[in-house]
Amino acid sequence: MRLILLRVSFKLPFKFYILFAILFIATYGFYKKIYWLRYVTLISSLAYLGFYQGSCLCSTGSLESIFMYIGMGRYSNLGVSLFRLGILFAVVYFFGNIFCGWVCHKGAVQEFLYRESFAIRVPKTLDNILKKARYFFLFLITSFLHIKCIFIANIIGYCCDNGGVIT
């Protein structure tokens, strides 16, 4: 009887090593209370993970990838997305929200854009008008998307029964 051993190798992409390095620095800074290090990790994750890689290593992107691969029937690509999701859940479970507050590039954009020093002050009447106008613009944008889907469906000869939404 001959024993056959299967050798399975799983090589992580380089961006995971960068993520682990940024996560290590963020964890160190959090527990040693070096709060200026937070901005260093946010800027580095925004620069590398956000702009250079253009990929989301967050739970939202992982869940999106999982459902996309299942919907397309590409089950062989599920491993990396499930691994990403597992790593992020493990990090959040063991370290709290260090990932979201110190590493996530989406949080970095929100942190740097919505600071008090960048706040635009508008008069109260204009603020009330703009608050009411957002619903009009939402209706306008969704109407244009619906019309665009119907127009494209007529061109390619595809008729959707779900209200014009082509996926």
C-alpha positions in Angstrom: 0.0 0.0 0.0 1.4 3.3 -1.1 0.6 6.4 0.9 0.1 9.6 -1.2 0.6 12.8 0.6 -0.9 15.9 -0.8 1.1 19.0 -0.4 -1.1 22.1 -0.1 0.5 25.5 -0.2 -1.4 28.6 0.5 0.5 31.8 -0.3 -0.9 35.0 0.9 -0.9 38.1 -1.3 1.6 40.8 -0.4 -1.1 43.2 0.7 -1.9 40.9 3.6 1.6 41.2 4.9 1.3 45.0 4.6 -2.1 44.7 6.4 -0.5 42.6 9.2 2.3 45.1 9.6 0.0 48.1 9.8 -2.2 46.1 12.2 0.8 45.3 14.4 1.8 49.0 14.5 -1.7 50.0 15.3 -2.1 47.5 18.1 1.2 48.6 19.5 0.3 52.3 19.4 -3.2 51.6 20.9 -1.9 49.6 23.9 1.1 51.9 24.5 -1.2 55.0 24.1 0.9 56.5 21.3 -2.0 58.2 19.7 -0.1 60.1 17.0 0.7 56.7 15.6 -3.0 56.4 14.7 -2.6 59.0 12.0 0.5 57.3 10.6 -1.3 54.0 10.3 -4.4 55.7 8.8 -2.3 57.6 6.2 -0.3 54.5 5.3 -3.3 52.3 5.0 -5.1 55.0 2.9 -2.1 55.4 0.7 -1.3 51.7 0.2 -4.5 49.8 0.6 -6.9 52.5 -0.6 -5.1 54.3 -3.4 -2.3 51.9 -4.5 -4.1 48.6 -4.2 -7.6 50.0 -4.7 -9.0 47.1 -2.7 -11.1 46.9 0.4 -9.8 44.6 3.1 -12.8 45.2 5.2 -15.8 43.0 6.0 -18.0 44.8 3.5 -15.7 44.0 0.6 -15.3 40.4 1.8 -19.0 39.8 2.1 -19.5 41.4 -1.3 -16.9 39.1 -2.8 -18.3 36.0 -1.2 -21.8 36.7 -2.5 -20.5 37.7 -5.9 -18.5 34.4 -6.2 -21.4 32.3 -5.1 -23.7 34.1 -7.5 -21.3 33.6 -10.4 -20.7 30.0 -9.5 -16.9 30.5 -9.0 -16.5 28.6 -5.8 -12.8 28.2 -6.2 -12.3 31.9 -5.4 -14.2 31.8 -2.1 -11.1 30.9 0.0 -9.4 34.2 0.0 -12.6 36.1 0.7 -13.5 33.8 3.6 -9.9 34.1 4.9 -10.1 37.9 4.8 -13.4 37.8 6.6 -12.1 35.4 9.2 -9.0 37.4 9.8 -11.0 40.6 10.3 -13.5 39.0 12.6 -10.7 37.5 14.7 -8.9 40.9 14.9 -12.1 42.6 15.9 -12.9 39.9 18.5 -9.4 39.9 20.1 -8.4 43.5 19.7 -11.7 45.5 19.7 -12.2 48.0 16.9 -8.5 48.7 16.3 -9.0 47.7 12.7 -11.9 50.1 12.1 -10.4 53.0 14.0 -6.7 52.7 13.3 -6.3 50.7 10.0 -9.3 50.9 7.8 -8.8 53.2 4.8 -12.5 53.9 4.5 -12.4 55.2 8.1 -9.3 57.2 7.3 -11.1 59.0 4.5 -14.0 59.8 6.9 -11.6 60.8 9.6 -9.7 63.3 7.4 -12.7 64.7 5.5 -15.1 65.3 8.4 -12.9 67.2 10.8 -14.1 70.4 12.5 -11.3 72.4 10.9 -12.7 71.6 7.4 -16.3 72.2 8.3 -18.3 74.5 6.0 -20.7 76.7 7.8 -23.9 77.6 6.0 -26.8 79.7 7.1 -29.7 77.9 8.8 -32.2 78.7 6.0 -29.9 77.3 3.3 -29.3 74.2 5.5 -33.0 73.6 5.7 -33.4 74.0 1.9 -30.5 71.6 1.2 -31.9 69.0 3.6 -35.2 69.0 1.8 -33.6 69.1 -1.7 -31.6 65.9 -1.1 -34.8 63.8 -1.5 -35.5 65.5 -4.8 -32.0 64.8 -6.0 -32.3 61.2 -4.8 -35.5 60.8 -6.8 -33.9 62.4 -9.8 -30.8 60.1 -9.8 -32.9 56.9 -9.3 -35.2 58.0 -12.1 -32.3 58.6 -14.5 -30.9 55.1 -13.5 -34.2 53.5 -14.2 -34.5 55.3 -17.6 -30.9 54.3 -18.5 -31.6 50.6 -17.7 -34.8 50.6 -19.8 -32.9 52.4 -22.6 -30.0 49.8 -22.5 -32.5 47.0 -22.3 -34.2 48.2 -25.5 -30.9 48.5 -27.3 -29.6 45.0 -26.5 -33.0 43.4 -26.7 -33.2 42.3 -23.1 -36.4 42.9 -21.2 -36.3 43.0 -17.4 -39.4 42.1 -15.4 -38.0 43.5 -12.2 -38.5 47.2 -12.8 -35.7 47.8 -15.2 -32.9 46.7 -13.1 -30.2 44.9 -15.1 -27.7 43.0 -13.1 
